[in-house]
């Protein structure tokens, strides 16, 4: 018997269907010589400090750093996890061969290897490596199974990442909490979290320290075209008025007139970060929500594997492109011109040297049905249109640059005209994005007539008054870009591609890092802007060690992890470097001066590892987007403005309001109701039909809520 282990029940069902393993059993499917079982994401985690010795249960400055001789793993303490693991353990014992069907990425490899390690697997292992969950892709994957050994470096990199995060997170969090937390709050430090917060704090300080200054500029109108004086901004109104008087006494003269034709390159296909950036800019979606929407589309077989960091396709995909385009029925009007000639095979799209484990996110040949949520439809539309746009011709433009002068003062203006829309035709019906600088946009849209060099004439000079503006706060879109390039401001796509190896975190983890900063109250959101709180600012000010808060240095660690993945760097060497860093950091902080900083954190008693760590694991396990709907057991839950409901609400109908019988429910109380079927005893109900004011909420068999 061959045992297949997938990362989620829904993926296991897709695989089982293709393999003919259609007999449902407790915790797995069986048939045709296969057993197909699943994990729920992480079943195992690294052991916690108290697992290595009871002395580590309480947080003691002088027991730091905690550095285990050998890092062990354990099951996550959760009844469902324990039961599923017993099923996997028994099947591993009974099977002849294991096929690892985990998500085809670093985290997926780590999840599966830890489970097989915990189950003491000594059977031959093969690896299913696929980029989409369509029937065709699964069949193709099983026809080309790879030896598990091929992915050993991927596991070593994932394991090194987990150990690195443990070493720094556990030790630095305890160290700073005991030294500076004053027994009032946990000061959370992380390998990726802290430099990300440092970038936000730095920007916040630049904004707070900014002093607005007024300035004046000279402009003039000649033949209905606005020209700007090509001189430095004037610091006083007096100088501007003198300039205006001078302009009134002299005619305008054209010095040069130039039209240059150029091309606007097609946009690139999406990697996960670019998709999160676009969805945040266009629809205001958080990075975490976009990841959930695209993951759901992947599991519904409509798009390829989303947790990717490349914007290219492998050359072997080229023959399939036409077939995918033909199946995108909703976009036929845009696709028809493409199918009139062979699909272009551009190096900007197809390049094996730029593709790692996976290619860019593209649609599959399975078109979406009507049962997608509105958010999923919009995210699919982003992916679909970008996929179509890359095969269109480039956009041809003409740039007009005009230079003039009034006496000795130079003036210039420019205009831009689209000659052939090319790929821009794909987005022609979409509303125009609001320009950042409306006046600049207005000038760019000026229709510029034909000018002759040397022509002169009367003009209408004027003074424009403006104010300097502070740096812009980060949004999720700009923060994701900054994380991707380790804080460097990079507009050019090709240069950004080169810097990805040194980015902070990975595409799949960045959303979670931002959410963690929100949960810790280190940052908050004002409209679209991310603002560092006083808590976050104080924490960063307390950390003197640049290693902890430098995006560049964290980017160097990330590069080493990528090298481990490629077999170019030793995982043990990476671990030793981090141990040395943590040891040096501990000595420096313990010997340094102590001060207590006030944090917007919940107060804690003597902070114990068990109290601190386990709820955090549970919370991560049970975020709404990771929780299966209790009614249909097919789809995940989603949090709306007034209720939590099934992401397939139209068909399933499951929903729980935030307010029940007049009482506003906390997330924890709602989670208990959904997961356990009942809450603890609660008070404060004001609108119960029988005037019951306190009791236990529970869910009956019809998923109706009752108060007893």
C-alpha positions in Angstrom: 0.0 0.0 0.0 1.2 3.5 -0.9 0.5 6.3 1.6 0.0 9.8 0.4 0.1 12.7 3.0 -1.3 16.0 1.9 -1.3 19.3 3.9 -5.0 19.8 4.1 -8.2 17.6 3.9 -9.5 19.4 0.8 -6.2 18.8 -1.1 -6.2 15.1 0.1 -9.7 14.8 -1.4 -8.6 16.1 -4.8 -5.6 13.7 -4.8 -7.7 10.8 -3.6 -10.3 11.4 -6.4 -7.6 11.3 -9.1 -6.0 8.1 -7.6 -9.3 6.3 -7.2 -9.0 6.1 -3.3 -12.7 6.8 -2.8 -13.5 4.9 0.3 -13.7 7.3 3.3 -12.2 6.1 6.6 -11.5 7.8 9.9 -8.8 10.4 9.0 -8.0 9.1 5.5 -9.3 7.8 2.2 -8.6 4.4 0.8 -8.7 2.5 -2.5 -6.8 1.3 -5.6 -3.7 0.5 -3.6 -3.5 3.9 -2.0 -4.3 5.5 1.4 -4.5 9.3 1.3 -4.3 11.2 4.6 -3.6 14.8 5.6 -2.2 17.2 8.2 -3.9 20.5 9.2 -0.8 22.5 8.3 1.6 22.2 11.2 1.0 19.2 13.4 4.5 19.5 14.9 6.5 22.4 16.3 9.9 22.9 17.9 10.0 22.0 21.6 9.6 24.9 24.0 12.2 25.9 26.6 10.4 24.1 29.5 10.5 20.8 27.5 14.3 20.9 27.9 14.2 21.5 31.6 11.8 22.6 34.3 14.1 25.5 35.3 13.1 27.3 32.0 9.4 27.4 33.0 9.8 30.8 34.7 11.7 33.6 32.9 15.0 34.1 34.5 17.6 36.6 33.0 20.5 34.6 34.3 19.5 31.4 32.6 19.8 33.0 29.2 20.7 32.3 26.5 18.7 29.0 26.2 20.6 26.9 23.6 19.5 23.2 23.4 22.2 20.7 22.4 19.8 19.2 20.0 16.6 20.8 18.9 13.6 18.5 19.3 10.1 18.5 17.9 6.7 17.8 19.5 3.1 17.6 18.6 1.1 20.8 18.9 -1.0 20.3 22.1 -4.4 20.0 20.5 -6.8 17.0 20.6 -7.6 17.1 16.9 -3.9 17.2 16.0 -3.1 14.3 18.4 -5.9 12.2 16.9 -4.9 12.9 13.3 -1.2 12.1 14.1 -2.2 8.7 15.5 -3.9 7.9 12.1 -0.7 9.0 10.2 1.6 7.1 12.6 -0.4 3.9 12.1 -0.6 4.3 8.3 3.2 5.0 8.1 3.8 1.7 10.0 1.5 -0.3 7.7 2.5 1.2 4.3 5.2 0.1 1.8 6.0 3.5 0.6 5.2 7.2 1.5 4.4 9.9 -1.1 4.9 13.4 0.4 2.1 15.4 -1.1 2.7 18.5 1.0 2.5 22.0 -0.4 5.4 22.4 -2.9 7.4 25.0 -1.0 9.8 25.3 1.9 7.1 25.4 4.6 5.3 22.5 3.1 8.4 20.4 3.0 9.2 21.2 6.7 5.6 20.4 7.9 5.7 16.9 6.2 9.3 16.1 7.2 8.6 16.9 10.9 5.5 14.7 10.9 7.4 11.8 9.2 10.3 12.2 11.7 7.9 12.2 14.6 6.2 9.1 13.2 9.6 7.4 13.0 9.2 6.7 9.3 11.8 4.4 7.8 9.9 3.6 4.5 11.0 4.8 1.1 9.7 8.4 0.5 8.8 10.0 -2.9 7.8 13.6 -3.5 4.8 14.9 -5.4 5.8 18.4 -6.8 3.0 20.2 -8.5 2.1 23.9 -9.3 -1.7 23.5 -9.4 -4.4 21.2 -8.1 -6.2 20.5 -11.4 -6.8 16.9 -12.3 -4.3 17.1 -15.2 -1.5 18.6 -12.9 -2.1 15.9 -10.2 -1.9 13.1 -12.8 1.2 14.6 -14.4 2.8 15.0 -10.9 2.2 11.3 -10.0 3.6 10.2 -13.4 6.8 12.2 -12.5 7.3 11.5 -8.7 10.7 12.7 -7.5 13.0 11.1 -4.8 12.6 12.8 -1.4 16.4 13.3 -1.4 16.0 15.9 -4.2 14.4 18.2 -1.7 16.7 17.7 1.3 18.2 21.1 1.0 14.7 22.7 1.0 14.0 20.9 4.3 17.4 22.0 5.8 16.7 25.6 4.9 13.2 25.4 6.4 14.5 23.7 9.6 17.4 26.3 9.9 14.8 29.1 9.5 12.6 27.6 12.3 15.6 27.1 14.6 16.9 30.6 13.8 13.5 32.2 14.6 13.4 30.1 17.9 16.9 31.0 19.0 16.3 34.7 18.5 12.6 35.0 19.3 12.7 33.0 22.6 16.0 34.4 23.9 15.6 38.1 22.8 11.9 38.2 23.9 12.8 36.9 27.4 15.9 39.1 27.6 14.2 42.4 26.7 11.0 41.5 28.7 12.9 40.8 31.9 15.4 43.7 31.5 13.0 46.4 30.2 9.4 45.2 30.6 9.1 45.8 34.4 7.1 42.6 34.9 4.2 44.4 33.2 4.4 43.3 29.6 6.0 40.9 27.2 8.3 42.6 24.8 8.2 40.6 21.6 11.4 40.4 19.5 11.6 38.5 16.2 14.2 37.9 13.4 11.9 39.5 10.8 9.3 41.2 13.0 11.8 43.6 14.7 13.5 45.1 11.5 10.1 45.5 9.9 8.9 47.5 12.9 12.2 49.4 12.8 11.4 50.5 9.3 8.0 51.8 10.3 9.4 53.6 13.4 12.1 55.2 11.3 9.5 56.5 8.8 7.3 57.7 11.7 10.2 59.7 13.2 11.0 61.3 9.8 7.3 62.3 9.6 7.2 63.6 13.2 10.5 65.6 12.8 9.4 67.1 9.5 8.9 70.9 9.4 6.6 72.2 6.6 8.0 75.1 4.7 6.3 77.4 2.2 7.7 78.0 -1.2 6.9 79.9 -4.4 7.3 78.9 -8.0 7.1 80.9 -11.2 4.8 79.7 -14.0 3.5 81.2 -17.2 0.9 80.4 -19.9 2.0 80.6 -23.5 -0.4 79.5 -26.3 -2.7 77.9 -23.7 0.2 75.7 -22.4 1.4 76.0 -18.8 5.3 76.2 -18.5 7.2 75.9 -15.2 10.3 78.0 -14.4 13.3 75.6 -14.4 14.9 77.2 -11.4 15.1 76.4 -7.7 12.0 77.0 -5.6 11.9 80.5 -4.2 11.9 80.8 -0.4 10.1 84.2 -0.1 7.1 85.8 -1.6 9.1 89.0 -2.1 11.6 87.2 -4.5 8.7 85.6 -6.3 7.0 89.0 -6.9 10.2 90.5 -8.2 10.5 87.5 -10.6 6.9 88.1 -11.7 7.6 91.8 -12.5 10.6 90.7 -14.5 8.5 88.1 -16.5 5.9 90.8 -17.3 8.5 92.9 -19.0 9.9 90.2 -21.4 8.3 88.1 -24.1 8.2 84.3 -24.1 10.6 82.5 -26.5 10.7 78.8 -27.6 14.2 77.4 -27.2 13.7 73.8 -28.1 10.9 71.5 -29.2 11.4 67.7 -29.2 9.1 64.7 -29.7 10.5 61.3 -28.8 8.7 58.1 -29.4 9.1 55.4 -26.8 7.6 52.2 -25.4 6.1 51.3 -22.1 7.0 47.7 -21.2 4.3 45.2 -20.3 3.7 44.7 -16.6 5.2 41.5 -15.2 3.3 38.5 -14.1 2.4 38.4 -10.4 4.5 36.9 -7.6 2.7 36.8 -4.2 4.2 40.1 -3.0 3.2 42.0 -6.2 -0.3 40.6 -6.0 -0.6 41.7 -2.4 0.7 45.1 -3.3 -1.8 45.5 -6.2 -4.8 44.2 -4.2 -3.9 46.7 -1.4 -3.5 49.6 -3.8 -6.7 48.8 -5.7 -9.1 47.4 -3.2 -7.5 48.1 0.2 -7.1 44.4 1.0 -4.6 43.5 3.7 -1.7 41.3 2.8 -3.1 38.5 4.9 -6.6 38.7 3.4 -5.1 38.7 -0.2 -3.1 35.6 0.7 -6.2 33.9 2.0 -8.2 34.8 -1.2 -5.5 33.5 -3.6 -4.9 30.4 -1.5 -8.7 29.6 -1.7 -8.6 30.2 -5.5 -5.6 27.7 -5.7 -7.5 25.1 -3.6 -10.5 25.6 -6.0 -8.1 24.8 -8.9 -8.5 28.3 -10.6 -4.9 29.5 -10.2 -1.5 28.0 -9.8 0.5 27.8 -6.5 0.5 31.3 -5.0 3.4 31.4 -2.4 6.0 32.2 -5.0 8.6 34.9 -5.4 9.2 34.8 -9.2 7.5 36.8 -12.0 8.5 34.4 -14.8 7.2 31.2 -16.3 9.3 28.1 -17.2 9.8 27.6 -20.9 8.1 24.1 -20.7 4.8 25.9 -20.0 4.7 27.7 -23.3 2.7 25.0 -25.2 0.0 25.2 -22.6 -0.6 28.9 -22.7 -3.0 28.9 -25.7 -5.1 26.2 -24.0 -5.4 28.2 -20.8 -6.4 31.4 -22.7 -9.1 29.5 -24.6 -10.6 28.3 -21.4 -10.8 31.9 -19.9 -14.4 32.3 -21.3 -15.2 35.5 -19.4 -12.3 37.4 -21.1 -12.8 36.2 -24.6 -13.1 39.8 -26.0 -9.6 40.6 -24.7 -8.2 37.2 -25.7 -9.5 37.0 -29.3 -6.8 39.3 -30.7 -4.1 37.2 -29.1 -5.3 34.0 -30.7 -5.1 35.4 -34.2 -1.4 34.8 -34.2 1.0 32.5 -32.3 1.5 33.5 -28.7 4.8 35.5 -28.4 7.5 33.7 -26.5 9.2 36.6 -24.8 12.2 36.3 -22.5 10.4 38.8 -20.2 7.8 36.1 -19.6 9.5 32.7 -20.2 12.9 32.3 -18.6 14.0 29.1 -16.9 17.0 30.8 -15.2 14.6 33.1 -13.2 12.2 30.2 -12.1 13.0 28.4 -8.9 10.6 25.9 -7.3 7.6 27.4 -9.0 6.6 29.9 -11.7 4.6 33.1 -11.4 0.9 33.0 -10.4 -1.3 32.4 -13.5 -4.8 31.1 -14.1 -5.3 27.4 -14.7 -7.5 25.8 -17.4 -10.3 25.5 -14.8 -12.4 28.7 -15.2 -14.0 30.0 -12.0 -17.7 29.3 -11.3 -20.3 31.6 -9.8 -19.7 30.4 -6.2 -16.7 32.6 -5.6 -16.9 35.4 -3.0 -16.7 39.0 -4.4 -13.2 39.3 -3.0 -12.0 36.1 -4.7 -13.5 37.3 -8.0 -11.6 40.6 -7.8 -8.3 38.9 -7.0 -8.9 36.3 -9.8 -9.5 39.3 -12.1 -6.2 40.8 -11.2 -4.4 37.6 -12.0 -6.3 36.9 -15.2 -5.9 40.4 -16.7 -2.2 40.5 -15.8 -1.8 37.1 -17.6 -3.5 38.4 -20.7 -1.6 41.7 -20.7 1.9 40.1 -20.8 1.1 38.7 -24.2 -0.1 42.0 -25.7 2.2 44.3 -27.7 4.1 47.0 -25.8 2.3 50.4 -25.4 3.7 53.0 -27.8 3.9 56.5 -26.5 5.3 59.9 -27.6 6.9 62.2 -25.1 7.0 65.9 -26.0 9.6 68.1 -24.2 9.4 71.9 -24.8 11.9 74.4 -23.4 11.5 78.1 -23.5 12.8 81.3 -21.8 11.6 84.7 -20.6 14.6 87.0 -20.6 17.2 84.9 -18.8 14.8 82.7 -16.9 14.4 79.2 -18.4 11.0 77.4 -18.6 10.0 73.9 -19.6 7.0 71.7 -19.9 6.3 68.2 -21.1 3.4 66.2 -22.5 2.7 62.5 -23.1 0.5 60.9 -25.6 -0.4 57.2 -26.1 0.1 56.4 -29.8 -0.8 52.7 -29.6 -2.3 51.4 -26.4 -0.9 47.8 -26.7 -1.2 46.1 -23.3 -3.0 49.1 -21.8 -6.1 48.1 -23.9 -6.6 45.2 -21.3 -7.2 47.9 -18.6 -9.0 50.4 -20.8 -12.4 50.0 -19.1 -11.0 50.2 -15.6 -11.4 53.5 -13.6 -8.3 55.6 -13.6 -6.2 55.6 -10.4 -6.2 58.9 -8.5 -2.9 60.6 -9.2 -0.8 61.6 -6.2 0.0 65.0 -7.5 -3.1 66.3 -9.3 -1.5 69.4 -10.7 1.4 67.5 -12.1 -1.1 65.1 -13.7 -3.1 68.0 -15.2 0.1 69.4 -16.8 1.1 66.0 -18.2 -2.3 65.7 -19.8 -1.9 69.0 -21.6 -2.3 68.9 -25.3 0.9 70.5 -26.7 0.6 72.1 -30.1 3.4 72.3 -32.6 6.0 74.9 -31.5 8.8 76.4 -33.7 12.2 77.0 -32.2 12.8 80.8 -32.0 9.1 81.8 -32.0 8.2 84.5 -29.4 5.1 86.0 -28.2 3.1 87.4 -25.2 2.5 85.2 -22.2 0.6 85.2 -19.0 3.0 84.8 -16.0 1.8 83.8 -12.5 3.0 82.8 -9.0 2.2 79.3 -7.6 2.5 78.9 -3.8 3.1 75.5 -2.3 4.2 73.7 0.9 6.8 71.0 1.3 5.3 67.7 2.4 6.7 65.1 4.8 7.6 61.6 3.7 4.5 59.4 3.1 3.6 56.9 5.8 3.9 53.2 4.8 0.8 51.5 3.5 0.7 47.7 3.4 1.6 47.9 -0.3 4.7 50.1 0.2 5.8 48.1 3.4 5.6 44.8 1.5 7.8 46.4 -1.2 10.3 47.7 1.4 10.4 44.2 3.0 11.1 42.7 -0.4 14.1 45.0 -1.0 15.4 45.2 2.6 14.3 48.8 2.9 15.8 50.1 -0.4 13.5 52.3 -2.4 13.4 50.6 -5.8 11.0 51.4 -8.7 12.7 49.4 -11.4 11.2 45.8 -11.8 14.5 44.2 -12.9 16.5 45.7 -10.0 13.8 44.7 -7.6 14.1 41.1 -8.9 17.8 41.1 -8.1 17.3 42.3 -4.6 14.6 39.7 -3.7 17.2 37.3 -2.4 18.1 39.8 0.3 14.5 40.7 1.2 13.2 40.4 4.8 11.1 37.3 5.3 9.5 35.3 2.5 6.5 36.1 0.4 4.4 33.6 2.4 5.4 35.0 5.8 5.3 38.7 5.3 1.5 39.0 5.7 1.7 37.2 9.0 4.6 39.4 10.3 2.5 42.6 9.6 -0.5 41.0 11.4 1.7 40.1 14.4 2.8 43.8 14.7 -0.9 44.7 14.8 -1.7 42.1 17.5 1.3 43.3 19.6 -0.1 46.8 19.3 3.3 48.0 17.9 1.5 49.5 14.9 -2.0 50.7 14.0 -3.8 51.5 10.8 -5.2 55.0 10.0 -7.1 54.7 6.8 -4.6 52.9 4.6 -1.6 54.1 6.4 0.4 52.1 8.9 1.5 54.1 11.9 4.0 53.0 14.6 2.5 53.4 18.1 4.3 54.8 21.1 4.8 51.2 22.2 6.5 50.3 18.9 8.7 53.4 19.0 9.8 52.8 22.6 10.6 49.2 21.9 12.8 50.0 18.9 14.5 52.9 20.9 15.3 50.4 23.6 17.1 48.0 21.3 20.6 49.3 20.8 21.9 46.3 18.8 21.7 47.1 15.1 21.7 43.4 14.2 18.2 43.0 15.6 16.7 46.0 13.8 18.7 46.4 10.6 16.8 45.4 7.4 20.1 45.0 5.5 21.5 42.6 8.1 18.3 40.6 8.3 18.4 40.5 4.5 21.9 38.9 4.7 20.5 36.1 6.9 17.7 35.6 4.4 20.3 35.3 1.6 22.1 32.6 3.6 18.9 30.7 4.1 18.4 30.8 0.3 21.9 29.5 -0.2 21.2 26.6 2.2 18.2 25.8 -0.1 20.6 25.7 -3.1 23.2 23.6 -1.2 25.7 26.5 -1.2 25.8 27.1 2.6 25.9 24.8 5.6 22.7 24.8 7.8 24.9 24.1 10.9 27.1 27.1 10.1 24.0 29.3 10.0 22.9 27.9 13.4 26.3 28.5 14.9 26.3 32.1 13.7 23.0 32.8 15.3 24.0 31.1 18.6 27.1 33.4 18.7 24.9 36.4 18.0 22.4 35.5 20.7 25.2 34.8 23.2 26.8 38.2 22.5 23.5 40.0 22.6 22.6 38.4 26.0 25.8 39.5 27.6 25.5 43.0 26.2 21.9 43.5 27.5 22.4 41.8 30.9 25.5 43.9 31.6 23.9 47.1 30.3 21.7 49.7 32.1 18.1 48.7 32.7 15.1 51.0 32.2 11.4 50.2 32.2 9.3 51.2 29.2 5.6 51.4 29.2 3.8 49.2 26.7 0.2 48.9 25.5 0.2 45.2 26.3 -2.0 43.2 28.6 -0.6 42.9 32.1 0.8 39.5 33.0 1.7 37.8 36.2 5.0 36.0 36.5 5.4 35.1 32.8 5.7 31.4 32.4 6.5 29.7 29.1 3.4 27.5 29.2 1.1 30.5 29.7 2.8 32.5 27.0 3.4 30.0 24.3 0.5 27.6 24.1 -2.3 30.1 23.6 -0.2 31.8 20.9 0.0 28.4 19.0 -3.7 27.9 19.5 -4.5 31.4 18.3 -2.4 31.0 15.2 -4.1 27.6 14.5 -7.5 29.0 15.0 -7.6 32.3 13.1 -10.9 32.7 11.3 -9.4 32.2 7.8 -7.8 28.9 8.9 -11.0 27.6 10.5 -13.2 25.3 8.5 -16.9 26.1 8.4 -18.6 23.8 11.0 -21.7 23.4 8.7 -20.4 22.6 5.2 -16.9 21.5 6.4 -15.7 22.4 2.9 -14.8 26.1 3.1 -13.0 28.4 5.5 -14.6 31.1 7.6 -14.2 34.8 6.9 -14.6 37.8 9.2 -16.9 40.5 7.8 -18.1 43.9 9.3 -20.9 42.5 11.4 -20.4 38.7 11.5 -18.2 35.7 10.9 -19.5 33.5 8.1 -18.7 30.8 5.6 -16.7 32.0 2.6 -19.3 30.1 0.5 -22.1 31.8 2.3 -24.5 31.9 -0.7 -24.6 28.1 -0.8 -23.8 27.2 2.8 -25.6 29.9 4.7 -23.5 29.6 7.9 -23.0 32.8 9.9 -22.6 34.0 13.5 -23.1 37.7 14.3 -20.8 39.7 16.5 -23.8 40.7 18.6 -25.9 37.9 20.1 -29.1 38.7 22.1 -27.8 42.2 22.6 -24.3 41.2 23.8 -21.2 42.1 21.8 -19.1 39.0 21.6 -15.3 38.8 21.7 -13.3 36.9 19.1 -12.5 34.3 21.8 -16.1 33.7 22.7 -17.2 33.4 19.1 -14.3 31.0 18.4 -15.4 28.8 21.4 -19.0 28.8 20.0 -17.8 27.8 16.5 -15.1 25.2 17.5 -16.5 23.8 20.7 -20.2 24.3 20.0 -20.7 26.3 23.2 -19.2 29.2 25.2 -18.4 29.5 28.9 -21.0 31.1 31.2 -21.6 34.7 30.0 -23.5 37.7 31.3 -24.9 40.9 29.7 -27.6 39.5 27.3 -30.2 42.3 26.9 -32.6 41.3 24.0 -33.3 37.6 24.7 -37.1 36.9 23.9 -37.5 35.3 27.4 -35.4 38.0 29.1 -32.6 35.6 30.0 -29.6 37.8 31.0 -26.9 35.2 31.6 -26.0 31.6 30.6 -24.1 29.4 28.1 -24.5 30.0 24.4 -24.6 26.8 22.3 -25.2 25.8 18.7 -27.9 23.2 17.9 -27.9 20.6 15.1 -29.4 23.1 12.7 -26.5 25.6 13.6 -29.0 27.9 15.4 -27.7 29.7 18.5 -29.5 29.0 21.8 -29.0 30.5 25.3 -29.4 28.1 28.3 
